Amino acid sequence: MKNINLLILALFGMFVFQACEGPQGPQGVPGEPGTNIVGTTYEVEVDFTAEDDYGAFFDFTEPLVDGDVVLVYMLEENPIELETYGWRLLPQTFYIGNEILVYNFDYTLDDFSIFMDNSPIDFSTLDPYYTTGVTFRVVVLPSDLANARVDFTDYEGTMDLLNISEEDFVKLEPKK
């Protein structure tokens, strides 16, 4: 019985003290400024030609920090629902007949390139669908997020995580 009375008294005390209010305390000491983690984003359109060795080079608008990670997404039509498009993370492989086409990329702290990889396919025989006006989006992940447990193949999820909207993409032209 003593335990029940003690339990009732404890519950009553929790309810009574929970409703108490008092004057606001003094302002605390200002802390260090927080870090705003923002990803840089670009959109590029590439025409893959023999003159450019089936690739294109671009300069970042500002150099990356060592440890930053670059993700490149390709705009691709859905093979089942025509006229429906989605963003797919590179490298991206296409099986065309008995041949294989691979889009890939690389980057340094100052620039990046998007190219048709050393696929066992004659690039000059490809349909213009694969070579002309291909759109890519490039997302630079700050080094703080590079090891995050995120499925970066999920374009929408990545954009939501980084709070990136359509207006945030900067259009870049290839280097000549």
C-alpha positions in Angstrom: 0.0 0.0 0.0 2.9 2.3 0.8 4.2 1.9 -2.8 0.9 2.8 -4.3 0.6 5.9 -2.1 4.1 6.9 -3.1 3.4 6.3 -6.8 0.2 8.5 -6.6 2.1 11.2 -4.8 4.9 11.1 -7.4 2.3 11.4 -10.3 0.5 14.2 -8.5 3.8 16.1 -8.1 4.7 15.7 -11.7 1.4 17.2 -12.8 1.6 20.1 -10.3 5.2 21.1 -11.1 4.7 20.7 -14.8 2.2 23.5 -14.9 4.4 26.0 -13.0 5.7 29.1 -14.8 8.1 31.7 -13.7 10.0 34.7 -15.1 12.2 34.2 -18.1 15.8 33.7 -17.2 18.7 35.9 -18.4 20.0 35.7 -22.0 22.6 33.0 -22.5 26.2 33.5 -23.8 26.2 33.8 -27.6 27.6 30.7 -29.2 29.8 30.1 -32.2 28.1 30.8 -35.6 26.7 27.7 -37.1 27.7 26.1 -40.4 25.3 26.4 -43.3 25.7 23.2 -45.3 24.8 24.1 -48.9 25.4 22.1 -52.0 26.4 23.8 -55.2 24.4 22.8 -58.2 24.8 23.1 -62.0 22.9 22.1 -65.1 24.7 21.3 -68.4 23.6 20.2 -71.8 26.1 18.1 -73.8 26.5 17.3 -77.5 28.8 14.3 -77.7 30.8 14.6 -80.9 34.0 13.1 -82.3 35.6 16.5 -82.4 35.3 16.7 -78.6 36.3 13.0 -78.1 32.7 12.3 -77.0 33.0 14.4 -73.8 32.7 17.9 -72.4 34.7 19.8 -69.8 33.2 22.4 -67.5 34.7 24.8 -64.9 33.2 25.0 -61.4 32.1 28.6 -60.6 34.3 28.3 -57.5 36.9 25.7 -56.6 35.8 22.8 -54.5 37.0 22.1 -51.0 39.2 19.0 -50.6 36.8 16.2 -49.5 33.7 17.5 -51.4 31.9 14.9 -53.5 30.4 15.4 -56.9 27.2 13.6 -58.1 26.1 13.8 -61.7 22.5 12.9 -62.7 21.4 12.3 -66.3 17.9 13.2 -67.5 16.6 10.0 -69.1 13.2 9.1 -70.6 11.4 6.3 -68.9 11.6 3.2 -71.1 8.1 2.0 -70.0 6.2 5.3 -69.7 7.2 7.3 -72.7 7.3 11.1 -72.3 8.1 10.5 -68.6 11.6 11.5 -67.5 13.7 10.9 -64.5 17.1 11.7 -63.2 19.6 8.9 -63.0 23.0 8.9 -61.2 26.1 8.4 -63.3 27.8 6.2 -64.3 24.8 5.1 -66.4 24.9 2.0 -68.7 22.7 1.4 -71.7 22.4 -1.9 -73.6 21.8 -1.1 -77.2 21.3 -4.4 -79.2 24.4 -6.4 -78.4 26.5 -3.3 -77.5 27.0 -1.4 -74.3 27.1 2.4 -73.9 28.3 4.0 -70.6 28.1 7.6 -69.6 30.6 8.6 -66.9 32.3 11.6 -65.3 35.3 12.7 -63.4 36.3 15.9 -61.5 39.1 17.8 -59.9 38.8 20.7 -57.4 38.5 23.1 -60.4 36.5 21.4 -63.1 34.6 18.3 -64.2 34.0 16.3 -67.3 31.1 14.2 -68.6 32.0 11.6 -71.3 31.0 8.5 -73.0 33.2 5.9 -71.4 35.4 3.4 -73.3 32.4 1.4 -74.2 32.7 -1.4 -76.8 30.6 0.6 -79.2 31.2 2.8 -82.1 29.9 6.2 -80.8 29.6 7.6 -84.4 26.8 5.1 -85.1 24.6 6.1 -82.2 21.2 7.6 -82.6 21.2 11.4 -81.9 19.0 10.6 -78.8 22.2 9.4 -77.1 24.6 12.1 -78.3 22.7 15.4 -78.9 21.4 17.8 -76.2 21.8 15.3 -73.3 21.0 17.1 -70.0 22.9 16.5 -66.8 22.7 18.0 -63.3 25.8 18.2 -61.2 25.5 18.4 -57.4 28.5 19.2 -55.2 28.1 17.7 -51.7 30.0 19.5 -49.0 32.5 17.3 -47.3 30.3 17.4 -44.1 27.7 15.3 -46.0 30.0 13.0 -48.0 29.7 10.1 -45.6 26.0 10.6 -44.8 23.8 7.5 -44.9 21.7 8.7 -47.8 20.6 6.9 -51.0 22.1 9.3 -53.5 20.6 7.3 -56.4 17.3 8.8 -55.2 17.4 12.2 -57.0 14.3 13.6 -55.3 15.5 12.5 -51.8 18.9 14.0 -52.4 17.3 17.3 -53.5 15.1 17.3 -50.4 18.0 16.6 -48.1 20.0 19.5 -49.5 17.0 21.7 -49.8 17.7 22.3 -53.5 15.0 23.6 -55.8 14.8 24.0 -59.6 15.9 27.6 -59.3 19.2 26.7 -57.6 20.7 25.1 -60.7 23.3 27.3 -62.5 23.6 26.7 -66.2 27.2 26.1 -67.4 28.7 26.1 -70.9 31.4 23.7 -71.9 35.1 24.8 -72.0 36.4 25.2 -75.5 
